[in-house]
Amino acid sequence: MKKIILSVMAACLFLGVSACKQNNTTEKFDEHSIATYHNSQNSLDWAGVYRGIIPAADTPGIKIEITLNWDGTFVAVYEYIGGDSITFKYSGRFTWDANGRTITLEDMDKSKFPVHYQVGEGVLFQLDLQGNRITGNLADKYIFKQEAWFTK
């Protein structure tokens, strides 16, 4: 009886060790190929209307509404709050970066308004001039919430 139990234990140990052996045929992915499998561009319902209010130096703020369409076009409206309530409206095309995470609004006056945004789940993060997320005490003011969704 002891021989049977020892034989069964040895077989289980052998099977356990051989199951842990590495398989040398696993696929290898580089960063770019991983990004193309799951990213904002191909995994999120990003088309829609995003709204927020960013701080401004000489007014209570700037209301922003950015509409992203499935066909790669956008409409961006910037309205200065208070006083004369000046409004700027831009439309054009936007492009995705190679990783499918951030967009650039083309045909915009880059000296007046930001053109780079990171696309998240139901949000747009305004990026700084170097393409980085804005940090600090006011960082949450540069996040626009998606308030309407468009279906394909």
PASE-200944 format. One line per 8 residues: number of its first residue (from 1); their letters; for each residue x, z, y of N, C-alpha, C, CB. Coordinates in nm, 3 decimals, always signed. Glycine has a CB too. Layout:
residues N
NUM	a	X,Z,Y,X,Z,Y,X,Z,Y,X,Z,Y; ...
***
This chain:
residues 152
1	mkkiilsv	+0.082,+0.000,-0.120,+0.000,+0.000,+0.000,+0.087,+0.000,+0.126,-0.094,+0.121,+0.000; +0.196,+0.080,+0.123,+0.285,+0.086,+0.238,+0.351,-0.048,+0.262,+0.392,+0.194,+0.219; +0.383,-0.122,+0.153,+0.446,-0.252,+0.168,+0.352,-0.351,+0.237,+0.489,-0.306,+0.031; +0.223,-0.344,+0.206,+0.125,-0.433,+0.267,+0.113,-0.403,+0.416,-0.012,-0.420,+0.197; +0.105,-0.274,+0.449,+0.091,-0.236,+0.589,+0.216,-0.278,+0.667,+0.069,-0.082,+0.602; +0.335,-0.255,+0.612,+0.459,-0.296,+0.676,+0.466,-0.447,+0.691,+0.579,-0.246,+0.597; +0.419,-0.521,+0.592,+0.420,-0.668,+0.600,+0.327,-0.717,+0.710,+0.379,-0.729,+0.465; +0.209,-0.655,+0.719,+0.112,-0.694,+0.822,+0.169,-0.662,+0.961,-0.024,-0.622,+0.801
9	maaclflg	+0.231,-0.544,+0.976,+0.290,-0.506,+1.104,+0.403,-0.601,+1.143,+0.341,-0.362,+1.099; +0.485,-0.638,+1.047,+0.595,-0.730,+1.074,+0.542,-0.867,+1.115,+0.685,-0.743,+0.951; +0.436,-0.912,+1.049,+0.377,-1.041,+1.084,+0.319,-1.038,+1.225,+0.268,-1.080,+0.982; +0.252,-0.928,+1.259,+0.195,-0.914,+1.394,+0.305,-0.911,+1.500,+0.109,-0.786,+1.404; +0.414,-0.839,+1.470,+0.526,-0.833,+1.563,+0.588,-0.972,+1.581,+0.631,-0.734,+1.513; +0.605,-1.044,+1.473,+0.660,-1.179,+1.480,+0.572,-1.272,+1.563,+0.679,-1.236,+1.340; +0.440,-1.266,+1.538,+0.347,-1.350,+1.614,+0.346,-1.312,+1.761,+0.205,-1.339,+1.556; +0.352,-1.183,+1.792,+0.353,-1.138,+1.931,+0.477,-1.185,+2.005,+0.345,-0.987,+1.937
17	vsackqnn	+0.593,-1.175,+1.941,+0.717,-1.218,+2.004,+0.719,-1.369,+2.022,+0.837,-1.174,+1.920; +0.674,-1.443,+1.923,+0.676,-1.589,+1.937,+0.573,-1.638,+2.038,+0.652,-1.655,+1.802; +0.466,-1.562,+2.061,+0.367,-1.600,+2.162,+0.424,-1.582,+2.302,+0.239,-1.518,+2.145; +0.518,-1.491,+2.318,+0.579,-1.465,+2.449,+0.688,-1.566,+2.483,+0.636,-1.326,+2.452; +0.729,-1.646,+2.385,+0.834,-1.745,+2.409,+0.789,-1.841,+2.518,+0.869,-1.823,+2.278; +0.879,-1.871,+2.613,+0.843,-1.961,+2.724,+0.827,-2.103,+2.675,+0.947,-1.954,+2.835; +0.731,-2.169,+2.734,+0.708,-2.310,+2.705,+0.783,-2.392,+2.808,+0.556,-2.344,+2.706; +0.879,-2.470,+2.764,+0.961,-2.549,+2.856,+0.892,-2.675,+2.906,+1.090,-2.586,+2.789
25	ttekfdeh	+0.769,-2.699,+2.864,+0.700,-2.820,+2.906,+0.603,-2.795,+3.021,+0.626,-2.880,+2.789; +0.610,-2.677,+3.084,+0.518,-2.650,+3.195,+0.548,-2.743,+3.311,+0.528,-2.502,+3.240; +0.442,-2.778,+3.384,+0.458,-2.865,+3.499,+0.523,-2.787,+3.613,+0.323,-2.924,+3.544; +0.603,-2.855,+3.690,+0.665,-2.792,+3.806,+0.605,-2.857,+3.931,+0.821,-2.807,+3.804; +0.567,-2.771,+4.028,+0.506,-2.819,+4.150,+0.594,-2.779,+4.267,+0.364,-2.763,+4.168; +0.608,-2.868,+4.362,+0.674,-2.830,+4.485,+0.568,-2.784,+4.584,+0.758,-2.949,+4.543; +0.611,-2.731,+4.699,+0.517,-2.679,+4.799,+0.416,-2.782,+4.843,+0.591,-2.627,+4.918; +0.460,-2.906,+4.864,+0.370,-3.009,+4.913,+0.260,-3.040,+4.811,+0.448,-3.135,+4.946
33	siatyhns	+0.294,-3.050,+4.684,+0.192,-3.085,+4.585,+0.092,-2.971,+4.568,+0.256,-3.118,+4.450; +0.137,-2.845,+4.580,+0.043,-2.733,+4.572,-0.054,-2.740,+4.689,+0.118,-2.598,+4.570; -0.003,-2.767,+4.808,-0.088,-2.773,+4.928,-0.192,-2.882,+4.915,-0.002,-2.796,+5.053; -0.161,-2.991,+4.846,-0.258,-3.099,+4.836,-0.368,-3.068,+4.736,-0.188,-3.227,+4.797; -0.349,-2.971,+4.650,-0.453,-2.936,+4.555,-0.562,-2.850,+4.618,-0.393,-2.865,+4.437; -0.526,-2.758,+4.703,-0.625,-2.668,+4.762,-0.582,-2.638,+4.905,-0.638,-2.536,+4.677; -0.653,-2.695,+5.001,-0.621,-2.669,+5.141,-0.749,-2.674,+5.223,-0.517,-2.771,+5.194; -0.736,-2.649,+5.350,-0.854,-2.648,+5.438,-0.923,-2.782,+5.441,-0.814,-2.608,+5.579
41	qnsldwag	-0.846,-2.889,+5.443,-0.903,-3.023,+5.456,-0.990,-3.060,+5.336,-0.792,-3.125,+5.472; -0.946,-3.026,+5.216,-1.021,-3.071,+5.099,-1.103,-2.962,+5.030,-0.927,-3.130,+5.000; -1.095,-2.838,+5.078,-1.165,-2.729,+5.009,-1.270,-2.658,+5.092,-1.066,-2.630,+4.962; -1.271,-2.680,+5.222,-1.365,-2.609,+5.309,-1.468,-2.704,+5.369,-1.290,-2.537,+5.421; -1.583,-2.649,+5.405,-1.684,-2.723,+5.480,-1.652,-2.707,+5.629,-1.830,-2.673,+5.447; -1.549,-2.779,+5.672,-1.497,-2.760,+5.808,-1.574,-2.838,+5.914,-1.353,-2.801,+5.812; -1.647,-2.942,+5.877,-1.720,-3.021,+5.978,-1.833,-2.938,+6.036,-1.775,-3.153,+5.917; -1.838,-2.934,+6.170,-1.943,-2.857,+6.235,-1.907,-2.824,+6.378,-1.970,-2.731,+6.159
49	vyrgiipa	-1.977,-2.725,+6.433,-1.960,-2.684,+6.572,-1.899,-2.544,+6.575,-2.097,-2.687,+6.649; -1.790,-2.529,+6.651,-1.721,-2.402,+6.666,-1.730,-2.358,+6.812,-1.572,-2.414,+6.621; -1.756,-2.227,+6.832,-1.769,-2.175,+6.969,-1.691,-2.047,+6.987,-1.917,-2.152,+7.004; -1.646,-2.026,+7.111,-1.578,-1.903,+7.146,-1.553,-1.898,+7.295,-1.446,-1.890,+7.070; -1.502,-1.784,+7.341,-1.466,-1.767,+7.482,-1.324,-1.715,+7.486,-1.565,-1.669,+7.557; -1.237,-1.789,+7.557,-1.098,-1.745,+7.569,-1.076,-1.685,+7.708,-1.001,-1.863,+7.544; -0.977,-1.599,+7.721,-0.947,-1.539,+7.851,-0.896,-1.644,+7.950,-0.843,-1.426,+7.836; -0.918,-1.619,+8.077,-0.867,-1.706,+8.184,-0.813,-1.617,+8.296,-0.980,-1.803,+8.238
57	adtpgiki	-0.715,-1.668,+8.368,-0.650,-1.589,+8.472,-0.740,-1.561,+8.591,-0.525,-1.659,+8.519; -0.817,-1.661,+8.635,-0.891,-1.646,+8.760,-1.043,-1.650,+8.744,-0.850,-1.752,+8.855; -1.093,-1.648,+8.622,-1.237,-1.643,+8.597,-1.262,-1.546,+8.482,-1.296,-1.786,+8.564; -1.388,-1.510,+8.457,-1.416,-1.421,+8.344,-1.382,-1.480,+8.207,-1.562,-1.382,+8.347; -1.358,-1.608,+8.201,-1.322,-1.670,+8.074,-1.359,-1.817,+8.071,-1.390,-1.599,+7.959; -1.326,-1.881,+7.958,-1.359,-2.022,+7.939,-1.438,-2.034,+7.809,-1.230,-2.112,+7.936; -1.562,-2.082,+7.821,-1.643,-2.110,+7.701,-1.593,-2.238,+7.637,-1.796,-2.122,+7.736; -1.573,-2.233,+7.507,-1.523,-2.351,+7.437,-1.619,-2.385,+7.324,-1.379,-2.328,+7.382
65	eitlnwdg	-1.649,-2.513,+7.313,-1.728,-2.564,+7.201,-1.655,-2.687,+7.147,-1.875,-2.599,+7.245; -1.616,-2.680,+7.021,-1.546,-2.791,+6.957,-1.629,-2.837,+6.838,-1.401,-2.750,+6.912; -1.663,-2.964,+6.838,-1.739,-3.025,+6.729,-1.644,-3.114,+6.649,-1.862,-3.105,+6.783; -1.633,-3.086,+6.520,-1.551,-3.167,+6.430,-1.644,-3.244,+6.336,-1.451,-3.079,+6.349; -1.627,-3.374,+6.330,-1.710,-3.459,+6.245,-1.632,-3.504,+6.122,-1.762,-3.582,+6.323; -1.705,-3.530,+6.012,-1.643,-3.573,+5.887,-1.562,-3.701,+5.903,-1.749,-3.593,+5.781; -1.597,-3.785,+6.001,-1.526,-3.913,+6.017,-1.395,-3.900,+6.096,-1.616,-4.012,+6.086; -1.353,-3.775,+6.127,-1.227,-3.755,+6.198,-1.239,-3.761,+6.348,-1.129,-3.855,+6.153
73	tfvavyey	-1.360,-3.754,+6.401,-1.379,-3.753,+6.546,-1.416,-3.612,+6.592,-1.489,-3.855,+6.589; -1.398,-3.587,+6.721,-1.431,-3.456,+6.776,-1.490,-3.472,+6.916,-1.307,-3.365,+6.781; -1.558,-3.367,+6.960,-1.600,-3.352,+7.099,-1.563,-3.208,+7.136,-1.756,-3.381,+7.120; -1.492,-3.192,+7.247,-1.451,-3.059,+7.294,-1.501,-3.040,+7.436,-1.297,-3.042,+7.287; -1.572,-2.928,+7.458,-1.627,-2.897,+7.590,-1.569,-2.763,+7.635,-1.784,-2.893,+7.588; -1.510,-2.761,+7.754,-1.450,-2.641,+7.811,-1.524,-2.611,+7.941,-1.295,-2.659,+7.835; -1.586,-2.493,+7.949,-1.663,-2.457,+8.068,-1.609,-2.326,+8.125,-1.814,-2.443,+8.035; -1.560,-2.333,+8.249,-1.512,-2.214,+8.317,-1.631,-2.129,+8.358,-1.425,-2.250,+8.441
81	iggdsitf	-1.631,-2.003,+8.319,-1.743,-1.912,+8.345,-1.729,-1.855,+8.487,-1.747,-1.796,+8.240; -1.843,-1.845,+8.557,-1.844,-1.785,+8.690,-1.816,-1.886,+8.799,-1.743,-1.673,+8.697; -1.841,-1.845,+8.921,-1.812,-1.931,+9.036,-1.877,-2.067,+9.025,-1.664,-1.948,+9.052; -1.796,-2.172,+9.026,-1.846,-2.309,+9.025,-1.882,-2.361,+8.885,-1.745,-2.400,+9.087; -1.847,-2.287,+8.781,-1.873,-2.330,+8.643,-1.829,-2.474,+8.618,-2.022,-2.315,+8.611; -1.702,-2.499,+8.633,-1.646,-2.633,+8.611,-1.643,-2.661,+8.461,-1.502,-2.645,+8.673; -1.681,-2.783,+8.423,-1.684,-2.822,+8.283,-1.598,-2.946,+8.260,-1.829,-2.849,+8.237; -1.521,-2.942,+8.152,-1.442,-3.057,+8.108,-1.489,-3.096,+7.969,-1.288,-3.025,+8.108
89	kysgrftw	-1.502,-3.226,+7.945,-1.546,-3.274,+7.814,-1.450,-3.383,+7.766,-1.692,-3.329,+7.820; -1.403,-3.366,+7.644,-1.313,-3.464,+7.582,-1.371,-3.507,+7.449,-1.169,-3.404,+7.564; -1.343,-3.629,+7.411,-1.381,-3.675,+7.277,-1.272,-3.769,+7.229,-1.522,-3.747,+7.278; -1.264,-3.783,+7.100,-1.162,-3.869,+7.042,-1.149,-3.844,+6.894,-1.028,-3.847,+7.111; -1.030,-3.864,+6.845,-1.001,-3.846,+6.702,-0.913,-3.723,+6.685,-0.932,-3.972,+6.642; -0.920,-3.663,+6.567,-0.825,-3.557,+6.534,-0.754,-3.595,+6.405,-0.897,-3.420,+6.520; -0.634,-3.540,+6.389,-0.554,-3.568,+6.270,-0.518,-3.436,+6.202,-0.426,-3.647,+6.307; -0.502,-3.443,+6.070,-0.461,-3.328,+5.990,-0.309,-3.329,+5.974,-0.531,-3.328,+5.851
97	dangrtit	-0.249,-3.211,+5.961,-0.106,-3.206,+5.930,-0.087,-3.239,+5.782,-0.046,-3.065,+5.964; +0.038,-3.252,+5.739,+0.070,-3.292,+5.601,+0.018,-3.193,+5.498,+0.219,-3.309,+5.585; +0.002,-3.065,+5.535,-0.046,-2.964,+5.441,-0.197,-2.950,+5.441,+0.016,-2.832,+5.473; -0.267,-3.023,+5.530,-0.413,-3.015,+5.534,-0.466,-2.882,+5.583,-0.468,-3.041,+5.400; -0.389,-2.813,+5.669,-0.431,-2.683,+5.719,-0.461,-2.682,+5.868,-0.326,-2.581,+5.690; -0.391,-2.764,+5.945,-0.411,-2.763,+6.089,-0.448,-2.903,+6.139,-0.284,-2.712,+6.161; -0.520,-2.904,+6.251,-0.560,-3.031,+6.312,-0.501,-3.041,+6.451,-0.715,-3.044,+6.317; -0.486,-3.164,+6.497,-0.444,-3.193,+6.634,-0.550,-3.281,+6.697,-0.302,-3.262,+6.638
105	ledmdksk	-0.603,-3.236,+6.810,-0.702,-3.315,+6.883,-0.627,-3.420,+6.964,-0.790,-3.224,+6.976; -0.648,-3.545,+6.932,-0.582,-3.655,+7.002,-0.662,-3.688,+7.129,-0.569,-3.782,+6.909; -0.603,-3.764,+7.219,-0.671,-3.810,+7.341,-0.713,-3.694,+7.432,-0.793,-3.891,+7.304; -0.633,-3.588,+7.433,-0.663,-3.472,+7.519,-0.555,-3.458,+7.625,-0.674,-3.341,+7.434; -0.589,-3.393,+7.735,-0.491,-3.359,+7.837,-0.420,-3.232,+7.791,-0.559,-3.340,+7.978; -0.305,-3.248,+7.725,-0.232,-3.136,+7.666,-0.183,-3.037,+7.771,-0.115,-3.188,+7.586; -0.173,-3.079,+7.896,-0.127,-2.988,+8.000,-0.238,-2.890,+8.042,-0.078,-3.067,+8.122; -0.363,-2.924,+8.012,-0.475,-2.837,+8.051,-0.531,-2.755,+7.935,-0.585,-2.920,+8.112
113	fpvhyqvg	-0.536,-2.815,+7.817,-0.602,-2.748,+7.706,-0.520,-2.762,+7.577,-0.742,-2.805,+7.685; -0.531,-2.661,+7.491,-0.457,-2.667,+7.364,-0.513,-2.776,+7.273,-0.463,-2.531,+7.292; -0.427,-2.830,+7.188,-0.469,-2.939,+7.100,-0.450,-2.909,+6.952,-0.394,-3.064,+7.136; -0.386,-2.796,+6.919,-0.357,-2.763,+6.780,-0.443,-2.644,+6.735,-0.207,-2.731,+6.761; -0.506,-2.659,+6.619,-0.593,-2.556,+6.564,-0.572,-2.546,+6.414,-0.741,-2.585,+6.597; -0.572,-2.423,+6.364,-0.569,-2.402,+6.220,-0.713,-2.386,+6.174,-0.481,-2.278,+6.181; -0.748,-2.454,+6.065,-0.884,-2.450,+6.014,-0.892,-2.346,+5.904,-0.928,-2.589,+5.961; -0.986,-2.251,+5.920,-1.008,-2.148,+5.821,-1.151,-2.154,+5.770,-0.977,-2.009,+5.879
121	egvlfqld	-1.187,-2.058,+5.688,-1.322,-2.050,+5.632,-1.419,-2.010,+5.742,-1.327,-1.950,+5.514; -1.487,-2.107,+5.802,-1.586,-2.080,+5.907,-1.526,-2.047,+6.042,-1.672,-1.968,+5.865; -1.397,-2.074,+6.062,-1.331,-2.044,+6.189,-1.226,-2.149,+6.222,-1.268,-1.905,+6.185; -1.198,-2.159,+6.352,-1.082,-2.234,+6.403,-0.994,-2.134,+6.475,-1.125,-2.353,+6.498; -0.866,-2.135,+6.446,-0.769,-2.052,+6.515,-0.694,-2.140,+6.614,-0.671,-1.982,+6.414; -0.705,-2.108,+6.742,-0.627,-2.183,+6.841,-0.481,-2.147,+6.821,-0.674,-2.151,+6.987; -0.393,-2.248,+6.822,-0.251,-2.226,+6.803,-0.178,-2.239,+6.936,-0.194,-2.325,+6.700; -0.060,-2.179,+6.945,+0.018,-2.191,+7.068,+0.087,-2.327,+7.073,+0.123,-2.077,+7.077
129	lqgnritg	+0.167,-2.349,+7.176,+0.231,-2.480,+7.195,+0.328,-2.516,+7.084,+0.303,-2.482,+7.327; +0.381,-2.417,+7.014,+0.471,-2.443,+6.902,+0.397,-2.457,+6.769,+0.574,-2.332,+6.892; +0.265,-2.446,+6.772,+0.186,-2.459,+6.650,+0.173,-2.331,+6.571,+0.245,-2.563,+6.564; +0.198,-2.216,+6.633,+0.188,-2.087,+6.565,+0.059,-2.016,+6.605,+0.309,-1.998,+6.598; +0.012,-1.929,+6.515,-0.105,-1.848,+6.548,-0.073,-1.756,+6.665,-0.152,-1.765,+6.426; -0.170,-1.736,+6.751,-0.154,-1.648,+6.866,-0.162,-1.504,+6.817,-0.262,-1.677,+6.975; -0.070,-1.421,+6.865,-0.066,-1.281,+6.824,-0.080,-1.192,+6.946,+0.066,-1.249,+6.749; -0.089,-1.064,+6.925,-0.098,-0.969,+7.035,-0.237,-0.912,+7.050,-0.055,-1.035,+7.164
137	nladkyif	-0.256,-0.838,+7.159,-0.383,-0.768,+7.183,-0.503,-0.861,+7.196,-0.372,-0.685,+7.308; -0.482,-0.982,+7.245,-0.594,-1.074,+7.268,-0.607,-1.180,+7.158,-0.577,-1.141,+7.402; -0.536,-1.165,+7.048,-0.536,-1.268,+6.942,-0.676,-1.301,+6.893,-0.451,-1.221,+6.824; -0.763,-1.201,+6.884,-0.899,-1.227,+6.833,-0.983,-1.310,+6.931,-0.970,-1.095,+6.806; -0.939,-1.323,+7.055,-1.010,-1.406,+7.154,-0.985,-1.555,+7.131,-0.968,-1.367,+7.296; -0.888,-1.588,+7.049,-0.851,-1.728,+7.024,-0.898,-1.775,+6.886,-0.700,-1.746,+7.036; -1.004,-1.711,+6.838,-1.065,-1.749,+6.711,-1.207,-1.795,+6.742,-1.064,-1.630,+6.607; -1.239,-1.917,+6.702,-1.372,-1.972,+6.729,-1.452,-1.973,+6.600,-1.362,-2.116,+6.788
145	kqeawftk	-1.574,-1.924,+6.607,-1.659,-1.915,+6.489,-1.741,-2.043,+6.471,-1.753,-1.794,+6.500; -1.753,-2.084,+6.346,-1.834,-2.202,+6.315,-1.980,-2.160,+6.318,-1.796,-2.264,+6.175; -2.058,-2.225,+6.405,-2.199,-2.189,+6.421,-2.294,-2.292,+6.368,-2.228,-2.165,+6.565; -2.242,-2.408,+6.333,-2.326,-2.513,+6.271,-2.239,-2.590,+6.173,-2.387,-2.611,+6.379; -2.299,-2.633,+6.063,-2.227,-2.707,+5.959,-2.289,-2.844,+5.943,-2.228,-2.631,+5.826; -2.206,-2.943,+5.916,-2.254,-3.079,+5.891,-2.229,-3.112,+5.745,-2.184,-3.183,+5.984; -2.325,-3.176,+5.681,-2.307,-3.218,+5.543,-2.257,-3.362,+5.541,-2.439,-3.203,+5.462; -2.192,-3.397,+5.433,-2.139,-3.534,+5.420,-2.251,-3.630,+5.392,-2.034,-3.542,+5.309
***
